Amino acid sequence: MTELLTEMTIQEAPEPQRIRGLEMPWNRVMGSTEAPARAARALGPWHPQEFMAECVETVPEAGGMMTFVFRRCDGAPLAFRAGQYVNIAFPVNGEDQDPVDRSYSLSSSPTKPWTFNITVKRDHTGLVSPWVHENVKPGTVLDMLGPVGAFHLPDADRRARYLLLAAGAGITPIMSMVRTIHSLPGQANVVVLYHGAEAGEFAFHQELAYIASVDSRIKVFYSLGDRSKPEGWEGLRGRLTTAMLDEVAPDANGRQVYACGPEGYLNTATELLKKVGVDDTSIYMEFFSGDRKMLLEYQAEIALASDIAEEIAEEIADSAEEYYESQPSAFGLYEPGYDAGGTLQATGLPLETVDPEAPAPDSTSDAPAEAGTPDASSFNTVGTGSLTLSFLRTGINVRVDPDEHILGVAQRAGVRIGANCKEGMCGSCKVVKLSGEVEMNHQGGIRAREIDAGKFLPCCSTARTDLVIDA
């Protein structure tokens, strides 16, 4: 019997027969001319929704990372595309204070939608990630918005030849892609090149090794960057170079490339990929602040999807809202600005209910302003433009034109508003608008109830009227 088992072990198994290319499970539902079954519709990643999710498991990972497994409290699946992210409200300052929003990439596969994972790298100098590692446990319920993000695998690809580049915590959306491809039938050719700082800090390395050992479609390579080669290390060493790309993927110019990592790494990858012949149209990057071309493309995609999905989204969740989408950061880098006095993010003044039937106040009246509320007419006025922004906390009026984004104008005038992504994704510049109207084109960084409460993101907003702002 032992001899028979040994013989069976060493015999090479024949290659599986597969259908051509890859197709995501929801692709045919989205393209169907007939009404699909309700369960099938629920699995289509139509557009972002607001929902509550409960943590059901935590899994320590290498490299100071932790995976948090969630399920939706309403029992619905989380339908998303491999590579996307969710925006999460964390009560880091207590339940009675405004939560702090952060965006984290989904590291699980959308083919298993009843639970979903985020993987968070702990930054000891950060505001949110240490709190997440210490406080999010099975049973913790958090408010989420998603899925969002333009960085994802296509819904259908008849060639399915990919080069996946990751550095550090950039492995999180790449891991979602690897898991998704491994779970699907079909022909594919995937090369993963994963850069890390130390040999023991490659997250998911055991699972990646297993997938590569059982799935001939996927090959995984590791590189230690500039670090010296430790004893027993069998992987690559050195930063990303054209020689390294030629070694792991000599046919890179025939592949779709997805890369996620620090900005310097991605800038280098962009230049090197061009040198080995990869066309710009085949390169997809997960940049922190987003890529304008990608933002516009995804806004068009969401506009189309929302036309199809409006009725479906209402059936899936009453709280579904339409949002523009963009590329996120996978590393929890959405930290607010700081100074000696603490965070620069405004918390906002309490709002009062206004009777819609009451007559509008007479702006020409000489009546004194309400006690405790600064009189904006006494503020210094700076800048030029046809509209006025009155910043009550700063005590300044700023002139602005209708086509100018409010954040840049405000910061140049000395108004302290913390900001990071400046694309409407992270929510760190959120402030309260006490009066006036804005036009806001955000990327998922603010929730519908916050907008109803008068909050807005000045980084992606322009003024339609004069504004009074709590900042």
C-alpha positions in Angstrom: 0.0 0.0 0.0 2.8 2.4 0.9 4.5 1.8 -2.5 1.2 2.4 -4.3 0.7 5.7 -2.4 4.3 6.8 -3.2 3.8 6.0 -6.9 0.5 8.0 -6.9 2.2 10.9 -5.2 5.0 11.3 -7.7 2.8 10.9 -10.8 2.0 14.3 -12.3 -1.7 14.9 -12.5 -3.1 15.9 -16.0 -4.0 19.5 -16.5 -7.7 20.2 -15.9 -9.9 21.1 -18.9 -11.3 24.6 -18.5 -13.6 26.9 -20.3 -11.9 29.9 -21.9 -11.2 33.0 -19.9 -12.7 34.2 -16.6 -16.2 35.4 -15.9 -17.5 36.8 -12.6 -20.6 35.1 -11.3 -22.8 38.2 -11.6 -21.7 39.1 -15.2 -24.5 37.2 -16.9 -27.1 38.5 -14.4 -26.1 42.1 -15.3 -26.3 41.4 -19.0 -29.5 39.4 -18.9 -32.5 40.7 -20.8 -34.8 38.6 -18.7 -35.6 39.3 -15.1 -33.1 37.3 -13.0 -34.0 35.5 -9.8 -34.0 37.7 -6.7 -31.1 35.8 -5.1 -29.0 36.3 -8.3 -29.8 40.0 -8.3 -28.6 40.4 -4.7 -25.1 39.2 -5.7 -24.7 41.9 -8.4 -22.2 44.7 -7.3 -24.5 47.4 -8.5 -23.5 50.4 -6.4 -22.6 51.3 -2.8 -24.9 50.9 0.1 -24.9 52.0 3.7 -25.1 49.0 6.1 -24.2 47.8 9.5 -21.7 44.8 9.8 -20.7 42.6 12.7 -17.2 41.3 13.2 -17.3 37.5 13.5 -13.6 36.6 13.5 -10.1 38.1 13.8 -7.1 36.5 12.2 -3.5 37.7 13.0 -1.4 38.1 9.8 2.4 38.5 9.3 3.8 42.0 9.0 1.8 43.6 11.8 -1.5 43.1 10.0 -4.8 41.7 11.2 -7.7 40.4 9.2 -11.2 41.2 10.4 -14.0 39.0 9.1 -17.5 40.7 9.0 -21.0 39.8 8.0 -23.8 42.2 7.3 -26.3 42.6 10.1 -29.2 42.6 7.7 -28.2 39.1 6.5 -27.7 40.3 2.9 -24.5 39.4 1.0 -21.9 42.0 0.3 -21.6 42.1 -3.4 -18.3 43.7 -4.6 -15.6 43.4 -7.2 -12.2 42.0 -6.4 -10.0 44.9 -5.5 -12.7 47.3 -4.1 -12.9 48.7 -0.6 -15.4 49.8 2.1 -15.5 53.0 4.0 -16.0 52.4 7.8 -17.0 54.7 10.6 -14.9 53.9 13.7 -16.0 55.3 17.1 -12.4 56.0 18.1 -13.3 58.9 20.3 -16.3 57.2 22.0 -19.8 56.4 21.1 -21.0 59.9 22.0 -18.6 61.6 19.6 -18.5 61.7 15.8 -16.9 58.6 14.3 -13.7 58.8 12.2 -14.1 57.4 8.7 -11.4 55.2 7.1 -11.3 53.2 3.9 -9.9 49.7 3.8 -9.6 47.3 0.9 -11.5 44.1 0.9 -9.1 41.1 1.0 -11.6 38.3 0.6 -13.2 37.0 -2.6 -16.6 38.2 -3.8 -17.4 34.6 -4.7 -17.9 34.0 -1.0 -20.2 37.1 -0.3 -21.8 36.0 3.0 -18.8 37.2 4.9 -16.1 39.6 3.9 -12.7 40.6 5.1 -10.6 43.7 5.6 -7.0 43.5 6.5 -5.5 46.4 8.5 -1.8 47.1 9.0 -1.1 48.6 12.4 0.6 52.0 12.3 1.7 52.8 15.8 1.7 56.5 15.0 -1.7 56.4 13.4 -5.1 57.4 14.9 -7.3 54.6 13.7 -5.4 51.4 13.0 -4.1 50.9 16.6 -7.7 51.4 17.9 -9.0 48.9 15.3 -6.4 46.3 16.4 -7.2 46.8 20.1 -11.0 47.2 20.0 -12.6 45.4 17.0 -13.4 41.9 18.1 -16.1 39.3 17.4 -19.4 41.0 18.2 -18.3 44.5 17.3 -20.8 46.3 15.0 -19.6 49.1 12.7 -21.3 51.4 10.2 -20.1 50.9 6.7 -20.4 52.3 3.2 -19.5 50.2 0.1 -18.4 48.7 -2.0 -16.5 51.5 -3.8 -13.3 51.7 -5.9 -12.3 51.6 -9.6 -9.3 49.3 -8.9 -10.8 45.8 -9.6 -10.7 42.8 -12.0 -13.0 43.0 -15.0 -16.4 41.3 -15.0 -15.4 39.1 -18.0 -12.0 38.6 -19.6 -11.5 36.0 -22.4 -7.7 36.2 -22.2 -7.3 36.7 -18.4 -3.5 37.2 -18.4 -2.5 39.2 -15.3 0.6 40.6 -13.6 -0.2 41.5 -10.0 2.3 43.7 -8.2 2.1 44.4 -4.5 4.4 46.1 -2.0 3.8 45.9 1.8 0.1 46.3 2.8 -0.7 46.7 -0.9 -1.2 42.9 -0.9 -4.7 43.3 0.5 -6.7 44.1 -2.8 -4.2 41.9 -4.7 -5.1 39.0 -2.3 -8.8 39.5 -3.1 -7.9 39.1 -6.8 -5.9 36.0 -6.2 -8.6 34.4 -4.1 -11.2 35.3 -6.7 -9.3 33.9 -9.6 -8.5 30.7 -7.7 -12.2 30.2 -6.9 -13.4 30.6 -10.5 -13.4 28.1 -13.3 -11.7 29.1 -16.5 -8.4 29.6 -18.2 -6.1 32.2 -16.7 -2.4 33.0 -16.4 -1.5 35.0 -13.3 1.9 36.2 -12.0 2.1 37.7 -8.5 5.2 39.7 -7.5 5.1 40.7 -3.8 7.7 43.0 -2.3 8.3 43.0 1.5 10.7 44.5 4.0 11.6 41.3 5.9 11.4 37.6 5.2 8.8 37.1 8.0 6.6 40.0 7.1 4.8 38.7 4.0 1.1 38.6 4.9 -0.9 35.6 3.5 2.3 33.8 2.6 1.1 30.4 3.7 -2.2 30.7 1.7 -0.4 32.1 -1.3 2.0 29.2 -1.2 -0.9 26.8 -1.0 -2.8 28.4 -3.9 0.3 28.4 -6.1 0.9 24.7 -5.3 -2.6 23.5 -6.3 -3.5 26.0 -9.0 -1.2 25.9 -12.0 -2.7 29.1 -13.3 -1.1 31.2 -10.5 2.6 31.8 -9.8 3.9 33.8 -6.8 7.3 35.5 -6.5 8.7 37.3 -3.5 11.3 40.0 -3.2 13.0 41.5 -0.1 13.6 44.9 -1.6 17.0 46.4 -0.5 17.4 44.2 2.5 20.3 41.8 2.8 19.5 38.2 1.9 18.8 36.1 5.1 20.0 32.6 5.4 17.6 30.1 3.7 15.9 32.8 1.6 15.0 31.4 -1.8 13.1 34.4 -3.2 14.2 37.5 -5.2 16.1 40.4 -3.7 16.2 44.0 -4.6 13.8 46.8 -5.7 11.6 46.4 -8.7 13.6 46.6 -12.0 13.1 45.8 -15.6 15.3 42.7 -15.1 13.1 41.5 -12.3 9.9 42.0 -14.4 11.6 40.1 -17.3 12.5 37.3 -14.9 9.0 36.8 -13.5 6.9 37.8 -16.5 8.9 38.0 -19.8 5.6 38.5 -21.5 4.5 41.4 -19.4 3.5 43.5 -22.4 0.8 40.9 -23.1 -0.8 41.1 -19.6 -3.1 43.4 -17.7 -1.2 44.8 -14.8 -2.7 45.6 -11.4 -0.3 47.2 -8.8 -0.9 48.4 -5.3 1.6 49.8 -2.8 3.3 53.1 -1.6 3.3 55.9 -4.1 7.0 55.7 -4.7 6.7 52.0 -5.6 3.9 52.7 -8.0 5.6 55.5 -9.7 8.6 53.3 -10.3 6.4 50.5 -11.5 4.7 52.8 -14.0 8.0 53.8 -15.6 9.4 50.2 -15.6 6.3 48.8 -17.1 6.5 51.3 -20.0 10.1 50.2 -20.6 9.1 46.6 -20.9 6.4 47.5 -23.4 3.2 47.5 -21.3 0.7 50.0 -22.7 -0.8 52.6 -20.4 -4.3 51.2 -21.1 -3.2 47.9 -19.5 -1.9 49.4 -16.2 -4.2 49.8 -13.2 -2.7 51.5 -10.1 -4.0 51.9 -6.6 -2.8 55.4 -5.9 -3.6 57.1 -2.6 -5.0 60.3 -4.0 -6.6 58.8 -7.0 -6.1 59.2 -10.7 -8.3 61.7 -12.4 -8.8 59.7 -15.6 -9.8 56.6 -13.5 -12.2 58.8 -11.5 -14.0 60.0 -14.5 -14.1 56.6 -16.1 -15.6 55.1 -13.0 -18.1 57.9 -12.6 -19.4 57.1 -16.0 -19.5 53.4 -15.1 -21.5 54.1 -12.0 -23.9 56.3 -13.8 -24.7 53.4 -16.2 -24.9 50.9 -13.5 -27.3 53.0 -11.4 -29.7 53.2 -14.3 -29.9 49.4 -14.3 -29.8 48.9 -10.6 -32.0 51.5 -9.0 -35.0 49.1 -8.6 -32.7 46.2 -7.5 -30.8 48.3 -4.9 -34.1 49.4 -3.3 -35.1 45.8 -2.9 -31.8 44.8 -1.4 -31.6 47.6 1.2 -33.8 50.6 1.9 -30.7 52.6 2.8 -29.0 52.2 -0.6 -27.7 55.5 -1.9 -25.9 56.3 -5.1 -22.4 57.5 -4.8 -19.6 58.3 -7.3 -16.6 56.0 -6.9 -12.8 56.3 -7.1 -9.6 54.5 -6.1 -8.9 54.1 -2.4 -5.8 53.6 -0.3 -5.4 50.1 1.0 -3.2 51.0 4.0 -5.4 53.1 6.3 -3.5 56.2 5.4 -6.5 58.5 5.7 -5.3 60.2 8.9 -6.4 63.8 9.6 -3.9 66.6 9.9 -2.5 67.5 13.3 -0.9 70.4 15.1 0.0 71.0 18.7 -3.7 71.5 19.6 -4.7 68.1 18.2 -6.7 67.2 15.1 -7.5 69.9 12.5 -10.8 68.3 11.6 -13.8 70.5 12.6 -16.5 68.9 14.8 -19.3 71.3 13.9 -21.8 73.3 15.9 -25.2 71.9 16.9 -27.8 72.4 14.2 -31.3 73.8 14.9 -34.5 72.6 13.3 -36.1 75.2 11.0 -39.8 75.4 10.3 -40.1 75.2 6.5 -43.3 77.3 6.7 -41.6 80.1 8.5 -40.8 83.2 6.5 -37.1 83.6 5.5 -35.2 86.1 7.7 -34.7 89.5 6.3 -31.1 89.8 5.4 -31.3 93.6 5.4 -32.6 93.7 9.0 -30.6 95.6 11.6 -31.6 93.1 14.3 -28.6 91.9 16.3 -27.2 88.4 15.6 -28.2 85.6 18.0 -26.2 85.6 21.1 -23.1 83.4 20.8 -23.1 83.4 17.0 -20.3 85.5 15.4 -21.5 88.3 13.1 -19.8 87.5 9.7 -20.3 91.1 8.5 -17.5 92.1 10.9 -15.0 89.6 9.5 -12.1 90.7 7.2 -12.7 89.7 3.6 -10.0 88.3 1.4 -9.8 87.0 -2.2 -11.8 87.7 -5.3 -14.9 86.0 -6.7 -18.6 86.4 -7.0 -19.6 84.4 -3.9 -18.7 84.7 -0.2 -17.6 81.9 2.2 -18.0 82.9 5.8 -15.9 80.8 8.2 -17.2 81.3 11.7 -14.5 79.7 13.7 -11.7 81.3 11.8 -13.5 84.7 11.6 -12.9 85.4 8.0 -14.8 85.9 4.8 -13.3 84.4 1.6 -14.4 85.3 -1.9 -14.7 82.4 -4.3 -15.8 81.8 -7.9 -18.5 79.1 -8.5 -16.0 76.8 -10.3 -13.4 76.8 -7.5 -13.2 73.9 -5.0 -13.8 75.3 -1.6 -11.0 73.5 0.3 -8.1 74.9 -1.7 -9.5 78.5 -1.5 -10.1 78.1 2.3 -6.7 76.7 3.1 -4.9 79.4 1.1 -6.8 82.0 3.2 -5.6 80.4 6.4 -8.7 78.3 7.3 -7.6 75.2 9.2 -9.3 72.2 7.6 -7.6 68.8 7.7 -7.4 67.0 4.4 -5.7 64.0 2.9 -7.0 62.5 -0.3 -8.6 65.7 -1.7 -10.8 63.6 -3.9 -13.9 63.1 -1.8 -12.9 59.6 -0.7 -11.5 59.7 2.9 -13.9 62.2 4.6 -11.1 63.9 6.6 -12.1 67.4 5.4 -15.7 67.0 6.4 -17.2 70.3 7.8 -20.7 71.6 8.7 -22.5 74.0 6.3 -24.8 76.3 8.4 -26.4 78.0 5.4 -26.1 78.1 1.6 -25.9 75.5 -1.2 -23.0 73.5 -2.6 -22.5 71.1 -5.5 -20.6 68.1 -4.2 -19.2 65.3 -6.4 -17.7 62.9 -3.8 -16.3 59.4 -4.0 -17.9 57.7 -1.0 -16.3 59.8 1.8 -19.6 61.0 3.3 -22.9 59.3 4.2 -26.4 60.4 3.3 -27.4 61.1 6.9 -24.3 63.4 7.3 -25.3 65.3 4.2 -28.9 65.6 5.6 -27.3 67.0 8.8 -25.6 69.8 6.8 -22.1 68.3 6.4 -20.1 68.4 3.2 -16.7 67.7 1.8 -15.1 71.0 0.7 -12.4 69.2 -1.3 -14.9 68.1 -3.9 -17.5 70.8 -3.5 -18.1 74.1 -5.2 -20.3 76.9 -4.0 -23.7 77.6 -5.6 -24.6 80.4 -3.2 -22.9 82.4 -0.4 -22.1 80.0 2.4 -21.7 80.1 6.2 -19.4 77.3 7.3 -18.4 76.0 10.8 -14.6 76.1 10.3 
